[in-house]
Amino acid sequence: MNTPSKQKRRRLPPWLTRRITAGRRADDVAALLRDLNLATVCDEARCPNRHECFCRGTATFMILGRSCTRRCRFCAVSDGAPEPLRDDEPDAVATAAARMGLRHVVITSVTRDDLPDGGAAHFARTVAAVRERLPDAAVEVLVPDFQGDRDAIATVLAAEPDVFNHNVETVPRLYPQVRPQAEYARSIDVLAVAARAGATVKSGLMAGLGETMTEVDAVLGDLRAAGCGILTVGQYLAPSDAHVPVARYVPPAEFDALKARAEAMGFAAVAAGPFVRSSYNAESVYRSASR
């Protein structure tokens, strides 16, 4: 097998190409984020939907700094020495969300294994700040696993986010290759703890890493057993040649079939498609689950 640095990029199939158009609103969103010195997972993770979402006036805020303490081999977010927490970051996120007029605010973060609570209190402060500025907006958190610390999970849940999201990302067999510092069972437990506390629980998977459909079905079963009600599934795209290579580009029809299977298993809302990401169209996915 070639090493990742020597692997050639695979040509994208037609369904994964899209035309980028100019948009003044996207420029305004980018300028606002710069002015407030806020990071987004849209930028840091090189999301293919970034321009579309910015043009719609939305973004997913990434708190706790720009450097992650883990080195997941699918992710473009930088790893390295963690940054000091910004005391004003919760208010900055709330200010940005208010200026953008968001009705659904998604807050995620890097993983901060260096912090005693993994950043849970900072999450809670950010949720509270957004609620104060936008009392009618829904707030969704996309959290790390907090190393399974149930007190940290409880801290976030105490802030009463409308959606508690934690992504399992892939099937258990691929964790050593894709998420070597994570544990599948621990991620499932994080979701189960939140569900038992009465939260609306969401999780996501990447397709095209070499998983089998039998393995995917088993993960969906584990998620339902844990109380997960909202599911997202999208195509994995390698951020660089140094990341885990794409094993397969999944055709749209297979995403449609997976969505149908997941709905038959009892998920309240399922978004599945080549460009689907955890926070992509999060508001509409949440509203469909709430019907």
Residue frames as qw, qx, qy, qz and C-alpha x, y, z in Angstrom:
[[0.000, 0.888, 0.460, 0.000, 0.00, 0.00, 0.00],
 [0.358, 0.558, -0.049, 0.747, 1.23, 3.50, -0.77],
 [0.279, -0.350, -0.485, 0.751, 1.87, 5.85, 2.11],
 [0.146, 0.831, 0.482, -0.235, -0.65, 8.70, 2.40],
 [0.092, -0.747, 0.204, 0.626, 1.90, 11.25, 1.16],
 [0.128, -0.251, 0.752, 0.596, 2.35, 9.30, -2.10],
 [0.334, 0.472, 0.815, -0.032, -1.28, 8.54, -2.79],
 [0.053, 0.155, 0.414, 0.895, -2.81, 10.31, -5.77],
 [0.378, 0.252, 0.362, -0.814, -5.97, 12.33, -5.35],
 [0.310, 0.350, 0.865, 0.179, -8.94, 10.57, -6.89],
 [0.087, -0.169, -0.367, -0.911, -10.93, 12.45, -9.48],
 [0.342, 0.209, 0.566, -0.720, -14.26, 13.59, -8.09],
 [0.217, 0.403, 0.850, 0.260, -17.37, 12.08, -9.68],
 [0.007, -0.458, -0.372, -0.807, -19.91, 14.42, -11.31],
 [0.464, -0.718, -0.469, -0.222, -22.22, 14.45, -8.29],
 [0.609, -0.588, -0.200, 0.493, -19.46, 15.91, -6.11],
 [0.342, 0.090, 0.173, 0.919, -18.73, 18.93, -8.30],
 [0.005, 0.840, 0.521, -0.149, -20.55, 22.21, -7.84],
 [0.349, 0.594, 0.121, 0.715, -20.30, 25.72, -9.16],
 [0.369, -0.505, -0.389, 0.676, -19.26, 28.46, -6.75],
 [0.158, 0.770, 0.344, 0.514, -20.94, 31.81, -7.25],
 [0.220, 0.230, -0.312, 0.895, -20.04, 35.17, -5.78],
 [0.390, -0.703, -0.572, -0.160, -22.09, 36.47, -2.89],
 [0.015, 0.643, -0.239, 0.728, -21.93, 39.72, -0.95],
 [0.734, -0.568, 0.028, -0.372, -23.57, 38.09, 2.04],
 [0.938, -0.068, -0.179, 0.288, -20.78, 35.52, 2.27],
 [0.445, 0.447, -0.233, 0.740, -18.25, 38.35, 2.36],
 [0.357, -0.652, 0.107, -0.660, -20.23, 40.06, 5.12],
 [0.908, -0.399, -0.079, -0.100, -20.31, 36.89, 7.23],
 [0.824, 0.131, -0.201, 0.513, -16.57, 36.37, 6.79],
 [0.175, 0.574, -0.187, 0.778, -15.89, 39.99, 7.75],
 [0.609, -0.624, 0.029, -0.488, -18.04, 39.73, 10.87],
 [0.954, -0.242, -0.121, 0.133, -16.23, 36.60, 12.00],
 [0.628, 0.321, -0.203, 0.679, -12.87, 38.28, 11.45],
 [0.117, -0.670, 0.112, -0.725, -13.94, 41.38, 13.37],
 [0.734, -0.544, 0.128, -0.386, -14.99, 39.25, 16.35],
 [0.088, 0.547, -0.827, 0.092, -11.99, 36.92, 15.99],
 [0.790, -0.050, 0.461, -0.400, -14.23, 33.86, 15.84],
 [0.030, -0.268, 0.905, 0.329, -13.39, 30.51, 14.33],
 [0.806, 0.167, 0.076, -0.563, -15.84, 28.37, 12.40],
 [0.680, -0.106, 0.715, 0.121, -15.68, 24.69, 11.62],
 [0.658, 0.719, 0.206, -0.089, -16.68, 25.78, 8.10],
 [0.288, 0.872, -0.395, 0.036, -13.23, 27.32, 7.63],
 [0.336, -0.619, 0.703, -0.101, -11.08, 25.20, 9.93],
 [0.679, 0.003, 0.734, -0.028, -12.38, 21.87, 8.61],
 [0.041, 0.282, -0.618, -0.732, -12.45, 23.07, 4.99],
 [0.488, 0.384, 0.722, -0.305, -16.12, 22.24, 4.63],
 [0.237, 0.176, 0.668, 0.683, -17.26, 21.99, 0.99],
 [0.052, -0.753, -0.631, -0.183, -20.50, 23.76, 1.94],
 [0.352, -0.417, -0.241, 0.803, -18.78, 26.82, 3.43],
 [0.020, -0.010, 0.285, 0.958, -19.59, 29.23, 0.62],
 [0.319, -0.449, -0.691, -0.468, -23.20, 28.09, 0.33],
 [0.455, -0.611, -0.585, 0.277, -23.79, 28.47, 4.06],
 [0.282, -0.348, -0.096, 0.889, -22.06, 31.86, 4.27],
 [0.077, -0.177, -0.473, -0.860, -24.18, 33.03, 1.33],
 [0.434, -0.570, -0.641, -0.274, -27.27, 32.05, 3.35],
 [0.203, -0.703, 0.233, -0.641, -25.90, 34.01, 6.30],
 [0.882, -0.445, 0.031, -0.154, -25.16, 30.97, 8.48],
 [0.396, 0.565, -0.672, 0.270, -22.03, 29.49, 10.03],
 [0.859, -0.398, -0.322, 0.030, -21.09, 26.93, 12.67],
 [0.136, -0.871, 0.368, -0.295, -19.10, 28.51, 15.48],
 [0.858, 0.030, -0.430, 0.279, -16.02, 26.65, 16.73],
 [0.366, -0.867, 0.183, -0.284, -15.02, 27.51, 20.29],
 [0.838, -0.479, 0.220, 0.143, -12.14, 26.56, 22.61],
 [0.263, -0.646, 0.532, 0.480, -9.46, 27.69, 20.16],
 [0.677, 0.576, -0.280, -0.361, -8.26, 26.56, 16.75],
 [0.292, 0.465, -0.834, 0.054, -5.84, 23.82, 17.83],
 [0.896, -0.231, -0.159, -0.345, -7.09, 20.34, 18.68],
 [0.388, -0.599, 0.684, -0.149, -5.38, 18.06, 21.19],
 [0.793, 0.066, 0.605, -0.003, -6.17, 15.02, 19.04],
 [0.052, 0.475, -0.627, -0.616, -4.96, 13.95, 15.63],
 [0.724, 0.358, 0.546, -0.224, -7.92, 12.36, 13.90],
 [0.370, -0.205, 0.647, 0.634, -6.76, 11.29, 10.46],
 [0.270, 0.601, 0.685, 0.311, -9.91, 12.43, 8.67],
 [0.112, -0.916, -0.342, 0.180, -10.01, 15.99, 9.99],
 [0.497, 0.595, 0.026, 0.631, -8.47, 19.20, 8.62],
 [0.364, -0.912, -0.002, -0.189, -8.61, 21.09, 11.93],
 [0.367, 0.637, -0.557, 0.386, -5.10, 21.91, 13.14],
 [0.829, -0.476, -0.263, 0.131, -3.58, 20.00, 16.00],
 [0.458, 0.461, -0.329, 0.685, -0.93, 21.36, 18.31],
 [0.231, -0.110, -0.582, 0.772, -0.42, 23.29, 21.50],
 [0.103, -0.738, -0.660, -0.095, -3.83, 24.34, 22.84],
 [0.109, 0.498, -0.008, 0.860, -4.63, 28.02, 23.22],
 [0.007, 0.159, 0.626, -0.763, -5.78, 29.79, 26.40],
 [0.072, 0.647, 0.756, 0.063, -9.54, 30.06, 26.65],
 [0.039, 0.328, 0.133, 0.934, -11.00, 33.39, 25.59],
 [0.021, 0.338, 0.704, -0.625, -13.11, 34.71, 28.43],
 [0.338, 0.432, 0.063, -0.834, -15.05, 36.90, 25.99],
 [0.059, 0.076, -0.857, -0.506, -15.67, 34.15, 23.45],
 [0.095, 0.481, 0.862, -0.126, -19.20, 33.23, 24.62],
 [0.152, 0.745, 0.263, -0.594, -20.30, 36.86, 24.29],
 [0.056, 0.465, -0.542, -0.698, -18.57, 37.15, 20.91],
 [0.045, 0.163, 0.942, 0.291, -20.45, 34.09, 19.62],
 [0.104, 0.656, 0.679, -0.313, -23.73, 35.53, 20.91],
 [0.085, 0.685, -0.067, -0.721, -22.98, 38.88, 19.27],
 [0.032, 0.249, -0.750, -0.612, -22.22, 37.24, 15.93],
 [0.064, 0.354, 0.930, 0.080, -25.33, 35.07, 16.08],
 [0.113, 0.723, 0.465, -0.498, -27.49, 38.12, 16.84],
 [0.089, 0.612, -0.295, -0.728, -25.98, 40.20, 14.05],
 [0.045, 0.102, -0.867, -0.485, -26.47, 37.34, 11.62],
 [0.627, -0.011, 0.029, -0.778, -30.08, 36.98, 12.75],
 [0.301, 0.124, -0.941, -0.094, -29.75, 33.24, 13.30],
 [0.746, -0.284, -0.022, -0.602, -32.78, 31.23, 14.34],
 [0.986, -0.155, -0.032, 0.054, -30.70, 28.09, 14.88],
 [0.013, 0.857, -0.502, 0.112, -27.22, 28.47, 16.36],
 [0.976, 0.009, -0.184, 0.121, -24.74, 25.61, 16.08],
 [0.187, -0.844, 0.479, -0.151, -21.74, 25.60, 18.43],
 [0.970, 0.043, -0.182, 0.155, -18.92, 23.08, 18.14],
 [0.322, -0.864, 0.387, 0.034, -15.31, 22.95, 19.29],
 [0.488, 0.476, -0.722, 0.118, -11.92, 21.38, 19.00],
 [0.849, -0.373, -0.371, 0.052, -11.21, 18.60, 21.48],
 [0.004, 0.758, -0.424, 0.496, -9.48, 19.91, 24.60],
 [0.863, -0.218, -0.443, 0.108, -8.17, 16.91, 26.51],
 [0.430, 0.247, -0.421, 0.760, -5.84, 19.30, 28.34],
 [0.328, -0.413, 0.142, -0.838, -8.71, 20.92, 30.26],
 [0.180, -0.069, 0.874, -0.446, -10.08, 19.23, 33.40],
 [0.540, 0.400, 0.565, -0.479, -13.65, 19.39, 32.09],
 [0.491, 0.241, 0.690, 0.475, -12.75, 19.22, 28.40],
 [0.000, 0.063, 0.243, 0.968, -14.20, 22.69, 27.93],
 [0.151, -0.534, -0.824, -0.114, -17.70, 21.76, 29.10],
 [0.159, -0.686, -0.409, 0.581, -18.15, 24.86, 31.25],
 [0.053, -0.348, 0.317, 0.881, -17.12, 27.05, 28.31],
 [0.094, -0.282, -0.815, -0.497, -19.74, 25.31, 26.17],
 [0.190, -0.652, -0.708, 0.192, -22.37, 25.98, 28.84],
 [0.147, -0.590, -0.113, 0.786, -21.37, 29.65, 29.10],
 [0.002, -0.121, 0.552, 0.825, -21.63, 30.02, 25.32],
 [0.145, -0.466, -0.830, -0.270, -25.08, 28.44, 25.21],
 [0.203, -0.695, -0.523, 0.449, -26.21, 30.77, 28.01],
 [0.122, -0.441, 0.142, 0.878, -24.81, 33.84, 26.25],
 [0.073, -0.119, -0.703, -0.698, -26.63, 32.95, 23.02],
 [0.192, -0.582, -0.790, -0.008, -29.87, 32.34, 24.90],
 [0.177, -0.628, -0.319, 0.687, -29.60, 35.75, 26.53],
 [0.017, 0.367, -0.323, -0.872, -29.15, 37.52, 23.20],
 [0.448, 0.065, -0.606, -0.654, -31.47, 35.30, 21.14],
 [0.439, -0.092, 0.722, -0.527, -34.08, 33.83, 23.48],
 [0.796, 0.329, 0.196, -0.468, -36.19, 32.48, 20.61],
 [0.500, 0.567, -0.625, -0.197, -33.37, 30.77, 18.75],
 [0.987, -0.156, -0.015, -0.019, -32.69, 27.05, 18.95],
 [0.069, -0.788, 0.612, -0.017, -29.19, 26.14, 20.12],
 [0.987, 0.109, -0.117, 0.001, -27.39, 23.01, 18.95],
 [0.287, -0.762, 0.577, 0.060, -24.10, 21.83, 20.40],
 [0.905, 0.315, -0.283, 0.039, -21.73, 19.47, 18.63],
 [0.463, -0.781, 0.399, -0.129, -19.44, 18.29, 21.39],
 [0.378, 0.454, -0.804, 0.071, -16.30, 16.15, 21.71],
 [0.737, -0.245, -0.624, -0.085, -16.45, 13.03, 23.85],
 [0.374, -0.759, 0.281, -0.453, -15.05, 14.75, 27.00],
 [0.233, 0.359, -0.882, 0.197, -13.12, 11.48, 27.51],
 [0.517, -0.326, -0.778, -0.144, -16.40, 10.02, 28.72],
 [0.127, -0.048, -0.561, 0.816, -16.58, 12.34, 31.74],
 [0.140, -0.611, -0.754, -0.196, -20.24, 12.26, 32.75],
 [0.223, -0.697, -0.323, 0.600, -19.90, 15.35, 34.91],
 [0.112, -0.294, 0.357, 0.879, -18.70, 17.28, 31.87],
 [0.078, -0.330, -0.784, -0.521, -21.61, 15.97, 29.81],
 [0.220, -0.693, -0.656, 0.201, -23.99, 16.98, 32.60],
 [0.201, -0.520, -0.058, 0.828, -22.50, 20.49, 32.62],
 [0.040, 0.035, -0.548, -0.835, -23.35, 20.95, 28.95],
 [0.213, -0.457, -0.820, -0.270, -26.80, 19.41, 29.36],
 [0.216, -0.596, -0.534, 0.560, -27.54, 21.75, 32.28],
 [0.008, -0.319, 0.166, 0.933, -27.38, 24.65, 29.81],
 [0.545, 0.477, 0.610, -0.322, -30.35, 22.98, 28.06],
 [0.070, 0.329, -0.584, -0.739, -29.27, 23.00, 24.41],
 [0.751, 0.270, 0.077, -0.598, -32.10, 22.12, 22.04],
 [0.927, 0.303, -0.219, -0.027, -29.90, 19.53, 20.30],
 [0.507, -0.654, 0.553, 0.093, -27.01, 17.57, 21.78],
 [0.835, 0.515, -0.179, -0.068, -24.82, 16.26, 18.96],
 [0.394, -0.622, 0.656, 0.165, -21.78, 14.03, 19.13],
 [0.727, 0.489, -0.354, -0.326, -20.55, 12.29, 15.99],
 [0.872, -0.242, 0.419, 0.078, -19.47, 8.66, 15.97],
 [0.104, 0.733, -0.478, -0.473, -17.95, 9.43, 12.53],
 [0.507, 0.372, -0.721, -0.293, -17.29, 5.87, 11.34],
 [0.914, -0.193, -0.289, -0.210, -17.73, 2.17, 12.12],
 [0.690, -0.670, 0.274, 0.010, -15.84, 0.57, 15.03],
 [0.906, 0.078, 0.211, 0.357, -13.43, -1.40, 12.82],
 [0.518, 0.631, 0.066, 0.574, -12.04, 1.81, 11.31],
 [0.381, -0.924, -0.036, -0.025, -11.48, 3.72, 14.55],
 [0.715, -0.443, 0.228, 0.490, -7.77, 2.80, 14.85],
 [0.526, 0.269, 0.407, 0.697, -7.20, 4.13, 11.34],
 [0.050, 0.705, 0.366, 0.606, -9.53, 7.14, 11.40],
 [0.378, -0.788, 0.066, -0.480, -9.93, 8.16, 15.07],
 [0.678, 0.139, -0.644, 0.325, -7.01, 6.56, 16.94],
 [0.103, 0.152, -0.576, 0.796, -7.50, 8.61, 20.11],
 [0.595, -0.134, 0.065, -0.789, -11.24, 8.00, 20.30],
 [0.128, 0.006, 0.983, -0.130, -13.29, 4.99, 21.36],
 [0.335, -0.257, -0.634, -0.648, -16.49, 3.90, 19.65],
 [0.452, -0.492, -0.737, 0.103, -18.09, 2.57, 22.84],
 [0.251, -0.373, -0.339, 0.826, -17.27, 5.81, 24.63],
 [0.136, 0.005, -0.293, -0.946, -18.92, 7.88, 21.92],
 [0.437, -0.378, -0.719, -0.387, -22.05, 5.72, 22.07],
 [0.428, -0.466, -0.638, 0.439, -22.10, 6.15, 25.85],
 [0.086, -0.166, -0.081, 0.979, -21.89, 9.95, 25.54],
 [0.345, -0.169, -0.478, -0.790, -25.01, 9.88, 23.40],
 [0.520, -0.394, -0.755, -0.060, -26.79, 7.48, 25.73],
 [0.308, -0.338, -0.498, 0.737, -26.08, 9.67, 28.77],
 [0.116, 0.090, -0.093, -0.985, -27.55, 12.69, 26.98],
 [0.450, -0.234, -0.644, -0.573, -30.59, 10.76, 25.80],
 [0.471, -0.402, -0.750, 0.233, -31.31, 9.43, 29.31],
 [0.170, -0.315, -0.327, 0.875, -31.21, 13.03, 30.52],
 [0.325, 0.715, 0.549, -0.285, -34.00, 13.86, 28.08],
 [0.013, -0.602, 0.328, 0.728, -31.96, 15.66, 25.41],
 [0.782, 0.590, 0.079, -0.183, -32.69, 15.57, 21.70],
 [0.569, -0.486, 0.563, 0.351, -29.68, 13.57, 20.54],
 [0.667, 0.719, -0.100, -0.168, -28.00, 13.71, 17.14],
 [0.598, -0.451, 0.555, 0.362, -25.02, 11.95, 15.60],
 [0.574, 0.724, -0.199, -0.326, -23.28, 11.66, 12.26],
 [0.820, -0.101, 0.492, 0.275, -21.34, 9.26, 10.06],
 [0.190, 0.665, -0.483, -0.537, -18.97, 9.64, 7.13],
 [0.907, 0.260, 0.325, -0.068, -19.35, 7.31, 4.15],
 [0.664, 0.716, -0.192, 0.095, -16.61, 6.19, 1.80],
 [0.222, -0.761, 0.593, -0.144, -13.91, 5.22, 4.31],
 [0.326, 0.287, -0.899, -0.062, -14.12, 1.51, 3.57],
 [0.459, -0.022, 0.666, -0.588, -17.07, 0.60, 5.76],
 [0.090, -0.184, -0.911, -0.357, -19.52, -2.12, 4.72],
 [0.455, -0.378, -0.251, -0.766, -23.27, -1.67, 4.74],
 [0.732, -0.364, -0.575, 0.043, -23.53, -4.43, 7.34],
 [0.471, -0.137, -0.402, 0.773, -21.24, -2.39, 9.59],
 [0.116, -0.226, -0.053, -0.966, -23.22, 0.79, 8.95],
 [0.618, -0.420, -0.467, -0.473, -26.48, -0.95, 9.82],
 [0.678, -0.318, -0.553, 0.365, -24.93, -2.15, 13.09],
 [0.243, -0.002, -0.238, 0.940, -23.88, 1.41, 13.96],
 [0.358, -0.330, -0.257, -0.835, -27.38, 2.69, 13.21],
 [0.707, -0.414, -0.560, -0.123, -28.74, 0.04, 15.56],
 [0.550, -0.210, -0.452, 0.671, -26.31, 1.11, 18.28],
 [0.018, 0.155, -0.025, 0.987, -27.31, 4.75, 17.82],
 [0.539, -0.412, -0.388, -0.623, -31.01, 3.98, 18.08],
 [0.723, -0.363, -0.560, 0.179, -30.41, 1.82, 21.16],
 [0.417, -0.104, -0.327, 0.842, -28.55, 4.77, 22.71],
 [0.036, 0.755, 0.512, -0.409, -31.51, 7.07, 22.11],
 [0.147, -0.292, 0.344, 0.880, -30.20, 8.98, 19.12],
 [0.447, 0.618, 0.585, -0.276, -33.07, 10.48, 17.12],
 [0.414, 0.875, -0.076, -0.240, -31.36, 12.61, 14.46],
 [0.783, -0.138, 0.448, 0.408, -28.81, 11.25, 11.99],
 [0.370, 0.841, -0.232, -0.321, -26.56, 12.79, 9.35],
 [0.801, -0.074, 0.489, 0.336, -24.53, 10.82, 6.80],
 [0.373, 0.880, -0.143, -0.256, -22.24, 12.42, 4.22],
 [0.870, 0.400, -0.127, 0.260, -19.39, 11.59, 1.88],
 [0.617, -0.625, 0.171, 0.447, -15.90, 11.64, 3.36],
 [0.565, 0.784, -0.068, 0.248, -13.53, 13.87, 1.41],
 [0.773, -0.243, -0.118, 0.574, -9.84, 13.69, 2.32],
 [0.057, -0.969, -0.038, 0.236, -8.59, 17.20, 3.19],
 [0.128, 0.807, -0.549, -0.177, -5.08, 16.40, 1.93],
 [0.759, 0.313, -0.569, -0.039, -2.83, 13.56, 0.81],
 [0.130, 0.345, -0.771, 0.520, -1.65, 13.20, 4.41],
 [0.600, -0.103, 0.409, -0.680, -5.14, 12.24, 5.60],
 [0.545, 0.099, 0.830, -0.059, -6.92, 8.91, 5.33],
 [0.086, 0.114, -0.619, -0.772, -7.64, 8.36, 1.64],
 [0.698, 0.168, 0.109, -0.688, -11.14, 8.05, 0.24],
 [0.412, -0.074, 0.904, 0.086, -11.95, 4.39, -0.31],
 [0.184, 0.429, 0.803, 0.371, -15.06, 5.02, -2.39],
 [0.214, 0.040, -0.009, -0.976, -17.31, 7.80, -3.61],
 [0.233, 0.337, 0.878, -0.249, -20.81, 6.76, -2.64],
 [0.024, -0.322, -0.576, -0.751, -23.47, 7.43, -5.32],
 [0.334, -0.165, 0.178, -0.911, -26.49, 9.56, -4.34],
 [0.746, -0.162, -0.447, -0.467, -28.85, 6.60, -4.78],
 [0.634, -0.086, -0.697, 0.324, -27.03, 4.72, -2.01],
 [0.028, 0.057, -0.437, 0.897, -27.44, 7.68, 0.33],
 [0.568, -0.151, -0.166, -0.791, -31.17, 7.68, -0.49],
 [0.773, -0.137, -0.606, -0.131, -31.39, 3.98, 0.35],
 [0.429, -0.009, -0.644, 0.633, -29.49, 4.50, 3.61],
 [0.235, -0.138, 0.196, -0.942, -31.84, 7.33, 4.56],
 [0.721, -0.174, -0.353, -0.570, -34.84, 5.08, 3.97],
 [0.710, -0.097, -0.670, 0.195, -33.34, 2.31, 6.11],
 [0.220, 0.055, -0.521, 0.823, -32.52, 4.72, 8.92],
 [0.442, -0.168, 0.016, -0.881, -36.03, 6.15, 8.90],
 [0.783, -0.155, -0.514, -0.315, -37.45, 2.63, 9.02],
 [0.577, -0.040, -0.664, 0.473, -35.32, 2.03, 12.13],
 [0.364, -0.765, -0.511, 0.144, -37.06, 4.92, 13.88],
 [0.363, -0.147, -0.044, 0.919, -34.82, 7.96, 13.46],
 [0.155, 0.767, 0.461, -0.418, -36.99, 11.07, 13.68],
 [0.377, 0.892, -0.107, -0.226, -34.94, 12.93, 11.08],
 [0.778, -0.125, 0.423, 0.447, -32.26, 11.76, 8.66],
 [0.350, 0.870, -0.205, -0.281, -30.12, 13.84, 6.32],
 [0.734, -0.188, 0.563, 0.330, -28.04, 11.69, 3.97],
 [0.616, 0.779, 0.112, 0.043, -26.25, 12.75, 0.82],
 [0.764, 0.300, -0.089, 0.564, -22.85, 13.46, -0.70],
 [0.200, 0.544, -0.167, 0.798, -22.62, 17.00, 0.69],
 [0.628, -0.697, -0.235, -0.254, -24.35, 16.39, 4.01],
 [0.367, 0.311, -0.592, 0.646, -22.32, 17.43, 7.04],
 [0.296, -0.353, -0.777, 0.428, -23.22, 17.37, 10.71],
 [0.001, 0.556, 0.368, -0.745, -24.35, 20.99, 10.88],
 [0.020, -0.005, -0.558, -0.830, -25.36, 21.43, 7.23],
 [0.454, -0.349, -0.438, -0.693, -28.98, 22.65, 7.08],
 [0.202, -0.058, -0.842, 0.497, -29.12, 21.95, 10.83],
 [0.342, 0.108, 0.307, -0.882, -32.18, 24.12, 11.33],
 [0.686, 0.122, -0.332, -0.636, -34.34, 22.33, 8.78],
 [0.536, 0.063, -0.840, 0.058, -33.18, 18.90, 9.99],
 [0.034, -0.060, -0.718, 0.692, -34.06, 19.83, 13.57],
 [0.483, 0.133, 0.116, -0.858, -37.45, 21.19, 12.58],
 [0.673, 0.099, -0.593, -0.432, -38.27, 18.04, 10.64],
 [0.402, -0.011, -0.861, 0.310, -37.46, 16.00, 13.75],
 [0.088, 0.108, 0.542, -0.829, -39.73, 18.20, 15.85],
 [0.481, -0.059, -0.369, -0.793, -42.84, 17.71, 13.73]]
